[in-house]
C-alpha cells in the first residue's frame, strides 16, 4: 500500500519537529551514557588507560568494603530524606489546599517555593552556618544556658539529612498539593453520607487518590538526592562518604575515570531499579 504525497509531507513535518529533541537526547544523554558505560569496562593501570573489555572495576566495587559502603550510605540517607520529607510535606500541602482561603493560596505557594529561588550552594552553606560549632544554633544554646560549651551539629549524617529535607519537602509539597486541589468535594460528601468520619475518609478516600502525587514527589526526591554531591560534601564533612563523593574522589585524587564510570553505572542501575518500583504510580500520574 503506497502512501500519498500529503501523508509523506505530514510524516516529514512530524519528524522535522521531533528531530531537535531526538538530537538533543542523543548528544547530551545517550552518547555520554554510552561513553561512560564503555569507560567502565576499561582499566587504569598505573598512569595508563587499558582499553580492553573487563569487569575488574565492578569486581573491585564489590570487593572493597568502602566502595560498597558508600552505596549503602547513599541509599540509607536518601530513604531517610524521602520518608521525612513526605511526612512533613503532606500536612503542609493539606493546609495549603484545605485551610488556606483560595484567594491566598497563590501567595502561599509563592512563599512555599521561595527556597527554589536561592542558590543550592548558598542554602548548603547557610545550613553550615546554622549547624556548625560557633554557629547560630550553638550560640543560641549557649545564650539560653542549655550548654556550657559550643556544640557542632554539622559534619554528620543528621546535618546532611536536614539540608536535603529543607529543599525536598517543598518539592513534595507542590506535587501533593497538585493532587489535593484536584479532588472533587463530592468524594468527601459521599464518604460522609456513607457514615465515614474524617479519619476514615482520609485513609480510604483521600490518601489513595493522592498516592500518585506522593509517589511522583518521592521518586523525584530519591533521584535528586541519591545523585547529589554538594550537600553531603559541605554538611557531611567527609566523615561518611556517599557514592557521589566516592565517584568524585576517583576522579579528583586518582584520575581513575574507568572506576568512576563503573560507580556511576552502579548508581544509574539503582535509580533504574527504583524507577521500576515506582512505575505503577508514575503511570497513574500520567493518565
N, C-alpha and C positions, 0 to 999 in steps of 0.2 A: 504494500500500500504506500503510495507516494504522498508526500506532504505538499501542501500548496505553498506558493511563494509567500503568502501572508503569514502562514504558520512558521515558515523558516525565519522571516523577519522578526516575528514576535519572540521566537526562541533566541535569535541572535541578540535582540534587545535585552532579554532577560539575563543572558549570560554576560552581556556588557555591564549591566547593573551589578551583577554578582561578582564579577572578576576582581574589582578592587578589594572586596572583603576577603576573597579567597587568596589573593596575592599577599595581603597583609598577614593573614593567618599562616600562610606557608613561610613567609620571610621571617616573621618575628615569633612564631611558636613552633611550627613543625620542624623547620630546619635547625633551630637551636636545640630542640629536644633530641633530634636525630644525632646531631654532633655530640651532645652530652652523652647519649647512650653509646656512641662509638668510643668516646674517650674512656668511658667507664670500663671497657673490656681491654684497654691498653694498660701498660705499666710504666711506672717511673723507676728506673734502675740507676741509682746514683744521680747524675745530672742529665741522664739520657732518657728520652721517651722511646720506649719499645713498642712499636706498632704491630704487635702480634696478638690476635684474639686470645683472651684468657679470662677466667673468673677469679683470679687471685685477689682482686680488690674486694669482691663480695665475700670471699673466704676470710679475708682479714677483718672485715666488718663483724662477722660472727665469732671470730677467734679472739679478737681484742675486746676485753670487757668494757673498757672506757668508751669505745665506739658504740657498742650495743646499749650501754647505759645512757648515753646521750639521747638515743631514740626513745628509750623508756621514760627519761625525764621529760622530753618534749610531749609525749603522749599524756603523761600524768598532769603536767601543767596545763596543757590545752583542755583536757577533760574537766579539770577543776574550774578553769576560767569559763568554759562553756556552761557548766551547771550553775555556777554562782551568777553568771550574767543572766541566764534565763530566769532564775528565782528572783532577781532584782528587777528585771525588765518587765515581767508580766504585771506585777502590781502597778508599776509606773504607767504602762500602756493602758491598763484598765482605768486608772484615774484620768488619764488624758481623754479617753474615749467616752467614759461614762459620767464622770463627775465634773469635768471642766465644761462650762457652757459652750455651745457651738461657736459663738462669736469670739471666744477667747482661745479656741483650740489652735488656730493658726499661729498665734503668738506663742502659745505653749510649745508647739512643735519647733518653732524657731529657736526658742530657748533650749530645747532638748538637743538640737543638732549643733549648738554652738561649739562643743568640743571638736567637731569635724573641721571647724574653721581655723583651728590652731595647728601649727606645725606639729607633726608626730614627734619629731626630735625635741621640740620645746616642751611638749607635755611630759615626756620621759624625764627630762632634766628638772622640770618643775616638781615632779614627784620625788626626785632625788633630794631636792632642797627641803621638801617636807619631811622625808623619812630618815635622812642621814643624821649622823651624830652632830649636834650643834644646829640641827635644822629646826623648822617651825614646831613640829610635834615634840621634839626633845626639849626645846626651850619652854614650851607650854607646861610640860610635866614638871620641869624644874621650878617654874614660877608658881605652880599650884602646890608645890611641896610633896608631890607624889613620889618623886625620886630625888636622890641627892647627887647623882652623877649623870652626865649626859648619856643618853641611850640612842643607839642606832637601830633603826628598823629597816635599813636598806641592806643591799648586798646579800640577799637571801631569796628563797622561793616566794615567800609571802609578799615581798616588795614587787616581784615580777607579776604576781597574780593581781595585786592591787592596780598596777599600771595598766595591765591588759583589761581588767574589768571596767576601769574608768572609761575606756574607749568603746569596748564592745557592748556594754549594757545599753548604750544609746542606739547602736545599730539594731540590736534585738528589739528594743522598744518600738522602733519605726516599723519593723516587719510585723510585729504582733499587733500594733495599733491599726495597721492597714487591714488586718483581718477582722479586728473587733468592730470597726466602724462599718464594715460591710454586712454584719449580721442583722437581718431584719428584726425589728422589735416583736413581730408576731411570733417568733420562736419562743421568746421568753413568756409571752402571754399564753401560748399553747401549753407550755410546760406547767405554768401556774394553774391553768384550767384543769390539768390532769392531776393536780394535787402535789406537784413538786415544789419544794421550798427553794430558797435562794441557793443553798449549798448543793442540793441535788440537781438543780438547773445548771449550775456551773459545771459540775462533774460530768453530767450525762449529755448536756447540750452544748454549752459554750466552749468548754475545753476541747472536746473532739473536733468542733468546727474550726477552732483557731490553731489546732495542732499543725497543719501545714505551714502556717506562718512561723510558728515556733521552730519547726524543723529547718525551714529555709534559713532563718536567722542563725540557728545553731550551727548549720553547715558552713555558712559564711564565716562565722566566728572561728570554727575549727580550722578552716583552710587558712585564714589570715593569721591566726595565732600560731599555728604549728610552723609556719614558714617565716615568722618574724625574727629578725636578728637584733634590731635596735634596742627594744625594751629589755630583753634579757641581758644584753651587753652592758647597758647603763645601770639598771637596777639590780641585776643579779650578782655583779662583782666577780664573775668568773669562778665562783665557788661551786657552782653546779652547772656544768655545760649542757646546753641544749643542742640538738642536732644542727641547726643553722650556724651556731657558733663553732661547732666542730668542723663544719664544712669550710668556714672562713679560715680556721686555723690551718687546715690542709693547704689552702691557697696562700695565705699570708706568710706563714712560717716555714712551710716545707716546699711550697711551689709544686705540690703533688696534685696536679689537675685531674689525672685519672682517678685517684682515690676520692677527691672531692666530687667528681662526676658520679661515681658509684654511690656515694652517700646521698647525693641529690636524687638519684634514681630511686633509692630506697624510700626517700621522703615522698616522691611522686607516687610510689606504689601504695604507701599508707593513705595518702589523700584519695587515690582511686578506690581503695577498699572502702573507705568511709563514704565516698560518693555513692557507691552501690548500696551501702547500708541505708543511706538517706533517700535513695532513688524513688522509693514509693511515694514519699511525701513531696519530693520535688516535682514529680509528675502531676500530683494532685494540685499543686500550686499553679502549674502552668495551664490547667484546664479552665 
